[in-house]
Amino acid sequence: MLGASLSGVTGRSWRSDGVAGRVRLGRVLGVAGLLAYNWWVLVLFEPSWLSSTDGFFSDLSAGGQDHAVLLQRLDMAAGVLLVAGLALRGPIGRLGTARREWPWLVAFAVAGGVGGRFPYACAAELDGHCRTLERHLDLPWHHYVHMLSGITEFATATIAIWLMYRRAKGVDANEANVARFSIYVMVLAYPCLAVAYVTARAGAFIEPVFFLLFTAALLMELFEPVPRPRTEVVGPS
């Protein structure tokens, strides 16, 4: 009887430790992915990398740029690490139910990795000739794959933040407030992003706003508490 009881306790403890270890590993990998994703911060300390504030940071990873290969690899690493981190953390939220935003954030991470694997052929925001070729669809196909992956990143992260707000409202005030603030900022930032893209002006000022918002969303997802496994009382037999 005692042996059976101890076996049950040991089994539950093993499962609990296994889940906790998996979640911790997921968080470590996720944070590492976010560090790679936010390589743009390096440019703040090495401004010579960015020849003009009219371009986007993503133009730095375009073909022909000085540090393109390094930045492409960082983007790919970010995608792989974030997918792994989210998968290990899992989709279950603090209430023991699946989080609807989780698959959208996984899709965001996949899109980021694809963007690193298929980079811009040239920096359209910094090169007028490249921009003309882009508009006439005269660039290599991987350039347009990168454009599509970027659009997918922004779309999936935006949907995820909205779903996070809907889920957290009335459950976790802090998470709901962060998500609500992110939504308000995006309402203002998206028109600015569109103007920056159309006019090829000040892209380097508006793009980091989205990097920070998406990073905050991923951190909330990775570090949301995991529900404790239910404990069962094993009676004498």
N, C-alpha and C positions, 0 to 999 in steps of 0.2 A: 504493500500500500504506500509506504513512504517512498519506495523507489519510483513508483508510478507518478506520485506527486512531484518529486524532484525532477523527473524526466519532463513532465509538462512545463514546469517552471523554466528548466534549462532550455527547452525547445522554444518557448516564447522569448526568452532572453536572447537566444541566438538569432531569432528572426528580427527582433528589435534592433540588435546591434548591426545586423546585416543591412537593414533599411537605413539606419543612421549613417553607416559608413558609405553606402551608395549615394546618399543625399549629399554628404560632405564632399565626396569626390566630384559629384556633379557641380557643386558650387565652385570648387577650385577650378575645374575646367572652364566653367562659365565665365568666371572672373578673368581667367587667362585669355579667353576669347574676346572679352570686352576690352582688355588692354590692347590686344592686336587690332581690334576694330577701331579704336580711337587713336590710331597712329597720327592722325592730324595734329594732335597736341605737340608732337615733336617739331612741327613746323613753327610753332610759336617760339621755340628756342633756337631754331635755325631758319630765320625768315628768308634767307637766300634761296631756299627751296621753292618758294612761291614767288614767281617773277611778277605776278600781277594779282591784286585782290579782286579783279574782275572775273577771274576764273573760279571754278569749283575745286575743292581739294581733290576730288576724284580725277581731275585732269592730270594730277601729278603722277598717276599710275598709267597714263596713256603711253602707247608706244613712242619711243624717241625721247622721253623725259629721262633726266639723269638718274633718278632713283626708282624708275618704273618697276623693275624686276623685284626689288625688295618689297615695295608696297603691294604689288600683286600677290606676292607670297604671304604677306601679312593678312590681306583680305581673305585668301583661301584658308589660312590657318584659323582666322576668326570664325569663318563659317563652320569649319569642322569642329572646333572646340565648343562653339555655342550649341550646335546640334547635339554633340555628345553630352554637354552639361545639362541641357534641357531634358534629354532622354533619361539620364540618370536621376535627375531631380523628379521627373515624372509629372503627369498631368493632374495629380490629385491635390486639391487645395486643403486649407485648414479645416474645412467642414467634412472632409472625407469624400467630396464629390469632385468630378472632373472639372477642370477650369476650361471654359470655352475659348479663352484667348491662347491657350497653350499651343494648339496646332498652327495658329497664325504666326506665332513667334518662331516656331520651328521652320515654317516656310520662309520667314524673314531671314533666318540664319542660312538656309539653303541658298536663297537668292544672293546673299552676300558672298558666299563661297563661289557661286557660279560667276558672279561679276569679277572676282579675282582671277578665275581661270580663263575667262574670255574678256580681256581688257579692251579699252578704247584703242582704235588704230592710231588716233591722233587726238590732240587736245582742242576740241571744237570751240571752247570758250576762250581760248588764247590764240587761236590761229584762224583768221578769216577764211583762208582757202579751205581749211579742214571743215569749217562750218558750212561752206557752200557745198562741198562734196557730200557732207552728211545729209543735207536737205535734199539733194538730188539722188540719194541712195547709191552713191558711187563709191562707198567705202567697203572694206571687207566685211563679211557677214558677222564676224565676232564683235565688231563695233556695235552693231545693233542688238546682239545678244546682251552686251553689257548695258545698253540703254534699257532694254526690257527688264533685266534683272534689277536695275536701279529703281524703276517704276514699281516693280513687285515689292522691293524692300519697303518703300515708302507706304504703299497701299496696305501691305500686311501688318506693318507696325502700327499704322493708324487705326486699323480695325481692331487690333489687339488691345490698344489703349482704351478704345471705347468700350470693349467688352469687359476689360478690367474694371472700369468705372462702374458699369452696370452691375457686375458681380459683387464688388466691394461695398457698394452703397448700402448702408444699413447694417453692414457686418463689420467692416474695419474702416473707421473714420480716416485714419492716416493714409491708407492706401487709396481710398476714394478721393481724398483731397488732392493727393499727388496726381492721380489720373485726371481729375477734373481740371486742375491747373494746366496739365499737359494739353488737354483738349482746347482750353482757352488760348494757350500760346499758339497751337497749330492753326486755329482759326485766323489768327493774325499773320502767322509766318508763311502759310501756303501762298497767299497772294503775293507776298514779297519774293518768295522763291520763283513764282511764275514770272514776275517782272524781271528778276535777275537773269533768268534763263533767256527770255525773249530779247532783252536789251544787252545781254552779255556784260552786265555791270554788277559789281559788289557781291558776286556769288560767294566769295570767301567769308563774308560776314554773316550770311543767312544760313548756309549749310550746317555749321556747327550747332546751331539751335536744334536741329533735328537729330544730330548725333547724340546730343545730351539727353533729349527727350526719350529716344529709343533706348539709350543706355539705362536710364532710370527705370523704364518699363521692364527691361530684362533683369535688372537687379531685384526689383520687387518680385518678379516671377521666381527667380532662383532662390530667394531667401524667405519666401513665405513659409511659415511654420508647417511642419508635417504633422498630421494627426497622429496621436499616440496609438499604438496598437492596443486593442481591447485586452484587458487581463481577465483571465478565467480562473475562478477559484475551483481547485480540484479537491473534492471532498474525499473522505475515506471510503474505501470500498471493501 
